[in-house]
């Protein structure tokens, strides 16, 4: 048994990822859009061996390259992206999936290796990112291992995935927050 792919959620994510390129990444990297290039490495975009490893095993969704004047070639960032619907904004938290009980497979928590985690709320009718936060994936895992990051109790969603919620405030207080934006 496995988690059923839901087209409406896939379409939502695709729209959010496209909006993020224009609206989120220039803010995050404090540069003009023309200094950025994007490569999607999700299994949804290609079932190549490279994408299977990057997305399927390492939880990397995007590679963003940033051109700056002080070096010859663009700098590369591996990024895990997650966008939720604005109806979830009142929670002001991130959720990291832990285990998929439908497929009996390890989830995001055990794969997280992207350099940056970008988490936000996408307003689909307006095609706008209303809020996003960014933090280091490895720093989050290190704080998790050390027990120095306050987290909510493990929960389970309707897709039978257990997940851990962590509030934006707790991310701020732990010193993990690299950037945040709220419209």
C-alpha positions in Angstrom: 0.0 0.0 0.0 1.2 3.5 -0.7 0.1 7.1 -0.3 -2.2 8.0 -3.2 -1.0 10.9 -5.3 -3.6 13.7 -5.4 -3.6 15.7 -8.6 -5.1 18.8 -6.9 -2.3 18.9 -4.3 0.3 18.3 -7.0 -1.2 21.2 -9.0 -1.2 23.4 -5.9 2.5 22.6 -5.2 3.5 23.3 -8.9 1.8 26.7 -8.8 3.4 27.6 -5.4 6.8 26.6 -6.6 6.5 28.8 -9.7 5.2 31.7 -7.6 8.1 31.2 -5.2 10.7 31.7 -8.0 9.4 35.2 -8.7 8.2 36.3 -5.2 10.2 34.4 -2.6 13.7 33.7 -3.8 14.7 37.3 -4.8 13.8 38.3 -1.2 15.6 35.3 0.4 18.8 35.9 -1.6 18.4 39.7 -1.6 19.0 40.0 -5.4 17.2 40.6 -8.6 15.3 37.7 -10.2 17.7 37.7 -13.2 20.6 36.6 -10.9 18.8 33.4 -10.1 18.4 30.1 -12.0 16.2 27.2 -10.9 16.3 23.5 -11.4 13.6 21.2 -10.1 14.8 17.8 -9.0 11.5 16.3 -7.8 10.3 12.9 -8.8 7.2 14.6 -10.1 9.3 16.4 -12.7 11.5 13.5 -13.7 11.9 9.9 -12.7 15.6 10.0 -13.5 18.1 8.3 -11.2 19.4 11.7 -10.2 16.0 13.0 -9.1 15.2 9.7 -7.4 18.3 10.2 -5.2 17.9 14.0 -4.7 14.2 14.0 -4.0 13.5 10.4 -3.0 16.4 9.9 -0.7 17.7 13.3 0.3 14.4 15.4 0.3 15.8 18.0 -2.1 13.2 19.7 -4.3 15.2 22.5 -6.0 18.6 23.6 -6.8 18.9 27.4 -6.9 21.9 29.0 -8.4 22.7 32.6 -7.4 25.1 34.8 -9.4 27.0 37.4 -7.5 29.7 39.8 -8.6 32.5 38.7 -6.3 32.9 35.2 -7.7 33.2 33.8 -11.2 30.4 31.2 -11.1 26.9 31.0 -9.5 26.7 29.6 -6.0 24.4 26.5 -5.7 21.8 25.9 -2.9 19.9 22.7 -2.4 16.5 23.4 -1.1 13.6 21.5 0.4 10.3 23.4 -0.3 7.0 23.0 1.4 3.9 25.2 0.8 0.6 25.0 2.5 -2.7 26.6 1.9 -3.4 29.9 3.6 -6.1 28.3 5.8 -3.2 26.8 7.8 -1.5 30.2 8.4 -3.1 30.5 11.9 -1.0 27.5 13.1 2.3 29.5 12.3 4.3 26.2 12.3 6.2 23.9 10.1 5.4 20.3 9.9 8.0 17.6 9.2 6.7 14.2 8.2 8.2 11.4 10.1 6.7 8.1 8.8 4.3 7.1 6.1 2.1 4.3 7.6 0.3 3.8 4.2 3.6 2.7 2.5 5.6 1.7 5.6 8.4 4.1 4.5 10.5 6.6 6.3 9.5 10.2 5.6 11.1 13.6 5.4 12.7 13.7 8.9 15.0 10.9 8.0 15.9 12.2 4.6 16.4 16.0 5.2 19.7 17.0 3.7 18.9 20.0 1.6 20.9 23.0 2.6 17.9 25.3 3.1 14.3 24.5 4.1 11.8 27.0 2.7 8.4 26.7 4.2 5.5 28.9 3.3 1.8 29.6 2.8 0.6 30.0 -0.8 -2.6 31.9 -1.6 -3.7 30.1 -4.7 -6.6 32.4 -5.8 -4.2 35.4 -5.7 -1.1 33.4 -6.9 0.9 34.9 -4.0 3.2 33.6 -1.3 1.6 35.3 1.8 4.3 34.2 4.2 7.5 32.1 4.3 10.3 31.2 6.5 13.7 29.7 5.8 16.2 27.9 8.0 19.1 25.4 7.7 18.0 21.8 7.4 21.2 20.5 9.0 21.0 23.0 11.9 17.4 22.0 12.6 18.4 18.3 12.7 21.3 19.1 15.0 19.1 21.0 17.4 16.6 18.1 17.2 19.3 15.6 18.1 20.6 17.8 21.0 17.1 18.3 22.3 17.5 22.0 22.1 14.5 22.7 19.9 11.0 22.8 21.3 8.6 20.7 19.2 4.9 19.8 19.4 3.7 16.2 19.9 3.7 13.8 17.0 0.5 13.7 15.1 -1.0 11.9 12.1 -2.6 13.4 9.0 -5.4 12.0 6.8 -2.8 10.4 4.5 -1.6 8.3 7.4 1.7 10.1 7.8 3.0 11.0 11.2 4.5 14.4 11.5 6.1 16.8 14.0 4.9 20.4 14.3 7.4 23.1 15.2 6.2 26.7 15.7 7.8 29.6 13.9 8.3 31.2 17.3 10.3 28.1 18.5 12.4 28.3 15.3 13.1 32.0 16.0 13.9 31.3 19.7 16.3 28.5 18.8 18.2 30.8 16.5 17.4 28.8 13.4 15.5 31.4 11.5 17.6 32.7 8.5 14.8 34.7 6.9 11.1 35.3 7.2 8.6 37.3 5.2 5.0 38.0 5.9 2.8 40.0 3.6 
